[in-house]
Amino acid sequence: MNTSLKTVIAICGSTKASSTNLILIKSIKELAKDQFDIILFEGLTDIPHFNPDLDTETPPAAVTNFRQALRNADGILICTPEYAMGVPGTLKNAIDWTVSSMEFSHKPVALITASSLGQKGHASLLETLKVIEASMVPETQLLISFVKTKVNNEGITDEAVKAKVLELISALNKLMED
C-alpha cells in the first residue's frame, strides 16, 4: 500500500464468493492504483441486523469495525448487484447502522450498480446515500446493466465500461481532493 495515496474503502454488496461485483472491485483497485489505495471491507456479513436498541455508545463490535473503517477512509466505493429490484439486504443493513453515527455524511462516495438490469436498485441506493448526505456527483455514479457480458473472471472485458470506470475513478479522486 502506498501511504502517500488516499484510501478508499470498498464495499461489495454481494456476499457471493465469486461475485462479479467483487471482480469489478479488484479490477478498479488495479486501474486506480496510481490515484488511490482500495481496501476491501470484508466484514459485511458479520454486521448484525439493525436494531435501534443496540445503537448505543457501545454498539456491536462488527458495527464499530465497519464505522471505523468508513471513518478512516478518504472515500467509499460501493459495487453492488440489484436483488429483486432493490438493494441487497446485507448492504442496506450495514448502511442503516451508519445513519445515527453519520460516517457517510460529506464523505466522497462512488456507487456502481452492476447487475442484470440494476436501474431500480441503483435508484433506491442513490436515494439512501442522498438522505445520509454522501458526497456524490453524477460522475461517481455508474450503472452497468447486463454485467455478465462486460465483466468476466479476468476483469472488465468491455472497453466502453472500462472507459466509464476510469472516468468514475478520476471523478472520485477529484472529489476526495476538493
Beta strands, then each sheet from edge to edge (+ up, - down):
strand 1: 6-12
strand 2: 36-40
strand 3: 75-80
strand 4: 109-115
strand 5: 141-145
strand 6: 151-152
strand 7: 155-156
sheet 1: 2+ 1+ 3+ 4+ 5+
sheet 2: 6+ 7-
end
